[in-house]
Amino acid sequence: MDFLNVVVNFLSAAVIVYGGGMAAGGLMTFGEGKKQNNPGKQDEGINGAIGGGIIICVGLFLIPKIATLFPTA
């Protein structure tokens, strides 16, 4: 089970980092759209930020539950 826990922790961290990058990119796109007064770019940016936040939540709450699906020895 130790190997499974290591893999699950790594996957969780990787998904959280990916979500953080996506959220940061979305916020930068939103700021760029705000600066250029472009509502389409603002919408794209806020959608990216929200999507990144959802991915972070998946990494925090759902990925660690994978270890509970397998019986312990």
TIGU-795891 format. One line per field, with one value per residue: residue number from 1; residue in one letter; chain; x, y, z of N, C-alpha, C in turn. Coordinates in Angstrom, 1 decimal, decimal comma, m for minus. Layout:
REM residues N
i	NUM; ...
aa	A; ...
ch	A; ...
n.east	X; ...
n.north	Y; ...
n.up	Z; ...
ca.east	X; ...
ca.north	Y; ...
ca.up	Z; ...
c.east	X; ...
c.north	Y; ...
c.up	Z; ...
***
This chain:
REM residues 73
i	1; 2; 3; 4; 5; 6; 7; 8; 9; 10; 11; 12; 13; 14; 15; 16; 17; 18; 19; 20; 21; 22; 23; 24; 25; 26; 27; 28; 29; 30; 31; 32; 33; 34; 35; 36; 37; 38; 39; 40; 41; 42; 43; 44; 45; 46; 47; 48; 49; 50; 51; 52; 53; 54; 55; 56; 57; 58; 59; 60; 61; 62; 63; 64; 65; 66; 67; 68; 69; 70; 71; 72; 73
aa	M; D; F; L; N; V; V; V; N; F; L; S; A; A; V; I; V; Y; G; G; G; M; A; A; G; G; L; M; T; F; G; E; G; K; K; Q; N; N; P; G; K; Q; D; E; G; I; N; G; A; I; G; G; G; I; I; I; C; V; G; L; F; L; I; P; K; I; A; T; L; F; P; T; A
ch	A; A; A; A; A; A; A; A; A; A; A; A; A; A; A; A; A; A; A; A; A; A; A; A; A; A; A; A; A; A; A; A; A; A; A; A; A; A; A; A; A; A; A; A; A; A; A; A; A; A; A; A; A; A; A; A; A; A; A; A; A; A; A; A; A; A; A; A; A; A; A; A; A
n.east	0,8; 2,1; 3,4; 1,2; 0,1; 2,2; 2,1; m0,5; m0,3; 1,6; 0,1; m2,0; m0,6; 0,4; m1,9; m2,9; m1,0; m1,1; m3,8; m3,4; m1,7; m3,4; m5,4; m3,9; m3,1; m5,6; m6,4; m4,5; m5,2; m7,7; m7,1; m5,7; m7,7; m9,3; m7,7; m7,6; m10,2; m11,9; m14,5; m14,8; m12,4; m12,1; m14,2; m13,2; m10,9; m11,9; m13,4; m11,3; m9,9; m11,9; m12,2; m9,6; m9,6; m11,6; m10,2; m8,1; m9,6; m10,4; m7,9; m7,3; m9,4; m10,7; m8,8; m7,1; m9,0; m8,8; m7,0; m8,5; m10,1; m9,0; m8,4; m6,9; m3,9
n.north	m1,2; 1,1; 2,0; 2,6; 4,8; 6,7; 7,1; 8,1; 10,4; 11,8; 12,1; 13,7; 16,0; 16,8; 17,3; 19,4; 21,4; 21,7; 22,7; 25,1; 26,4; 26,7; 28,3; 30,6; 31,4; 31,9; 34,1; 36,0; 36,3; 37,3; 39,8; 41,0; 41,2; 43,0; 45,2; 45,8; 46,4; 44,3; 42,3; 39,6; 38,4; 38,8; 37,2; 34,7; 34,5; 34,5; 32,2; 30,4; 30,7; 29,9; 27,3; 26,3; 26,5; 24,6; 22,3; 22,2; 21,7; 19,1; 17,8; 18,1; 16,9; 14,7; 13,0; 11,9; 10,1; 7,8; 6,0; 4,7; 3,0; 0,6; m2,5; m2,8; m4,5
n.up	0,0; 0,4; m1,9; m3,5; m2,1; m2,4; m5,2; m5,4; m3,9; m5,5; m7,9; m7,0; m6,2; m8,7; m10,2; m8,7; m9,1; m11,9; m12,1; m10,6; m12,3; m14,6; m13,5; m12,8; m15,4; m16,5; m14,9; m15,7; m18,4; m18,0; m16,8; m18,9; m20,8; m19,4; m19,4; m22,1; m22,6; m23,5; m23,7; m24,5; m24,1; m21,4; m20,4; m21,3; m19,7; m17,1; m17,1; m17,5; m15,0; m13,2; m14,0; m13,5; m10,7; m10,1; m11,0; m9,1; m6,8; m7,4; m7,3; m4,6; m3,2; m4,5; m5,8; m3,7; m2,6; m4,2; m3,1; m1,2; m2,6; m3,0; m1,4; 1,8; 2,8
ca.east	0,0; 3,0; 3,6; m0,1; 0,0; 3,1; 1,5; m1,7; 0,2; 2,2; m0,9; m2,7; 0,2; 0,5; m3,2; m3,0; m0,1; m1,8; m4,9; m2,9; m1,2; m4,5; m6,1; m3,1; m3,2; m6,9; m6,4; m3,7; m6,0; m8,8; m6,5; m5,4; m9,0; m9,8; m6,8; m7,9; m11,6; m12,4; m15,3; m14,6; m11,1; m12,4; m15,0; m12,3; m10,0; m12,6; m13,7; m10,0; m9,6; m12,8; m11,8; m8,4; m10,1; m12,2; m9,2; m7,4; m10,5; m10,3; m6,7; m7,3; m10,5; m11,1; m7,6; m6,8; m9,9; m8,4; m6,3; m9,5; m10,8; m8,3; m8,4; m5,6; m3,4
ca.north	0,0; 2,3; 2,4; 3,2; 6,1; 7,5; 7,4; 9,0; 11,8; 12,5; 12,5; 14,8; 17,2; 17,2; 17,9; 20,7; 22,3; 22,0; 23,6; 26,4; 27,1; 27,1; 29,4; 31,8; 31,8; 32,5; 35,4; 36,9; 36,6; 38,2; 41,1; 41,5; 41,6; 44,2; 46,3; 46,2; 46,5; 43,3; 41,4; 38,2; 38,0; 38,8; 35,9; 33,5; 34,5; 34,1; 30,8; 29,6; 30,8; 29,0; 25,9; 25,9; 26,3; 23,3; 21,2; 22,2; 21,0; 17,6; 17,3; 18,1; 16,1; 13,4; 12,1; 11,1; 9,0; 6,7; 5,0; 4,0; 2,1; m0,7; m3,0; m2,8; m5,8
ca.up	0,0; 0,5; m3,3; m4,0; m1,4; m3,1; m6,5; m5,2; m3,5; m6,6; m8,8; m6,4; m6,3; m10,1; m10,6; m8,0; m9,8; m13,2; m11,8; m10,3; m13,6; m15,4; m12,8; m13,0; m16,8; m16,6; m14,3; m16,6; m19,6; m17,6; m16,7; m20,3; m21,4; m18,7; m19,8; m23,5; m22,6; m24,4; m22,9; m24,8; m23,4; m19,9; m20,2; m21,5; m18,6; m15,9; m17,3; m17,2; m13,6; m12,5; m14,3; m12,7; m9,3; m10,0; m11,1; m7,8; m5,9; m7,7; m6,8; m3,2; m2,5; m5,2; m6,1; m2,5; m2,4; m5,0; m2,2; m0,4; m3,4; m3,0; 0,0; 2,5; 3,1
c.east	0,9; 3,2; 2,4; m0,2; 1,0; 2,6; 0,3; m1,3; 0,8; 1,1; m1,7; m1,9; 0,3; m0,8; m3,4; m2,2; m0,6; m2,9; m4,5; m2,4; m2,3; m5,2; m5,2; m3,1; m4,6; m7,0; m5,6; m4,5; m7,1; m8,2; m6,1; m6,6; m9,5; m9,0; m7,2; m9,4; m12,3; m13,2; m15,2; m13,4; m11,3; m13,2; m14,1; m11,4; m10,7; m13,0; m12,4; m9,7; m10,6; m12,5; m10,6; m8,7; m10,8; m11,2; m8,4; m8,3; m10,5; m9,0; m6,6; m8,3; m10,7; m9,9; m7,2; m7,7; m9,6; m7,8; m7,3; m10,3; m10,2; m8,2; m7,0; m5,2; m3,2
c.north	1,3; 2,9; 3,2; 4,6; 7,1; 8,0; 8,4; 10,4; 12,5; 12,9; 13,7; 16,1; 17,7; 17,8; 19,3; 21,8; 22,7; 22,9; 25,0; 27,1; 27,5; 28,3; 30,7; 32,3; 32,5; 33,9; 36,4; 37,2; 37,5; 39,7; 41,8; 42,0; 42,9; 45,4; 46,8; 46,4; 45,6; 42,3; 40,0; 37,7; 37,9; 37,5; 34,7; 33,4; 34,0; 32,7; 29,9; 29,6; 29,9; 27,6; 25,4; 25,7; 24,9; 22,1; 21,1; 21,5; 19,4; 17,1; 17,2; 17,1; 14,7; 12,5; 11,3; 10,0; 7,8; 5,6; 4,2; 3,0; 0,7; m1,2; m3,0; m4,3; m6,1
c.up	0,0; m0,9; m3,8; m3,3; m2,1; m4,4; m6,4; m4,8; m4,6; m7,6; m8,3; m6,5; m7,8; m10,6; m10,0; m8,7; m11,2; m13,0; m11,4; m11,5; m14,5; m14,8; m13,0; m14,4; m17,1; m16,1; m15,1; m17,8; m19,2; m17,4; m18,0; m21,0; m20,7; m19,2; m21,2; m23,7; m23,6; m23,6; m23,2; m24,1; m21,9; m19,6; m20,3; m20,2; m17,3; m15,9; m17,0; m15,7; m12,8; m12,8; m13,6; m11,2; m9,1; m10,1; m9,8; m6,8; m6,1; m7,2; m5,3; m2,6; m3,2; m5,4; m4,9; m2,2; m3,2; m4,1; m1,4; m1,2; m3,4; m1,6; 0,5; 2,8; 4,5
***
